[in-house]
Amino acid sequence: MTVFKDDQDTKDYLANRYVNDKGKQVANLTNREYDEELVEQLINLSFSQFGHLSRKAIYRLIPQMEQGLSYYEACKKVGYRLNEQIGKGKQHLLPVIPADEIRNPVVIRSLSQTRKIINAIIKRYGSPAYMYIELAREMGRPYSERRDLETQYNHNRTVNDQAKEHIQELFPAMSAPRGHDILKYKLWQQQQGQCAYSLESIPAERVFEPGYAEVDHIIPYSRSFDDSNSNKVLVLSRMNQEKKNRTPYEWFGGDEHRWQKFETYVTTLKKVDKKKKSLLTKKNVDEEQEETFKSRHLNDTRYITRFIKNFIADNLQFRELDEDIKQRVFTVNGAFTSLMRKRWGFNKNREEKQFASCCGCCNHCGKSTFSL
């Protein structure tokens, strides 16, 4: 109704006497003549957006809505799924994102970026047989945030390269230090060469000695799902065994003298960020907080991932296969790829060609090899 240029055209349309530019009379969708009072009320309504529906879909939905059903109920009754494009089949390339149907700007940005990349790949290599989606943790964030993340990434890479050089200087036998080795050395530097829990000195020559020093999660991983470096410290192996599945405070917080000494030590660590200091000295981690920790790390990208997965599955035409396989789209959280890469000892450098291949291998393993 709001596609008309002026109110008079709208009135003529609702009165069933509208004449188009070609001089042809066009009936309204219901072929009804509405009374003037209703027309005046409709004219005064403000419509700020459009809906993208085919004529066929409108003809099917309006009778249901006239019976009192909402738009969503009407779609369900006639067999339409809201995350599908009504009246259109699957296509060789992903269609334009229906931005007016999405209220979340983060989702819109993520979908738009994903669509451009996927369509470019299809144009070059043809339709895919399967698709594994790993949602980058920075995806969908505003440009300013992504720029800050890129700056932080470049800084971290510089620090890692420096740590790698130092390791090779101190330990000539380690010609190619891996990610876990670099992490241990960085933590050792941050902690001023001391065990984070006992505060005992860890000699540089023993940092990489098997069974001597280990990387530990401050808040146990099983309780937080936090595998970030802010939740990691370097400790003597025997201290890690004594700590078990506890936080530092749960372990020795009852010893007032030891705890005060520990807090003082943490405050002196100039190279340790605020988040890590907060986790180290955290006194209470109840079940509710544990669930919050887990939800924060599991749900950051879950909504966007689900939306992208459904949009691709509903709109993209995949290559035909000899075998009958229903599911063609799989999703993997970026944290999973990161975890597997660390466990396998692969370093992270996005500018290396092998980085994308490594991520692809991790993603492909996710569905068929591991129970997530």
Summary of the structure (lengths in Angstrom):
residues: 372
radius of gyration: 29.5
end to end distance: 49.6
largest distance: 93.3
contacts: 923
relative contact order: 0.10
helix: 52%
strand: 8%
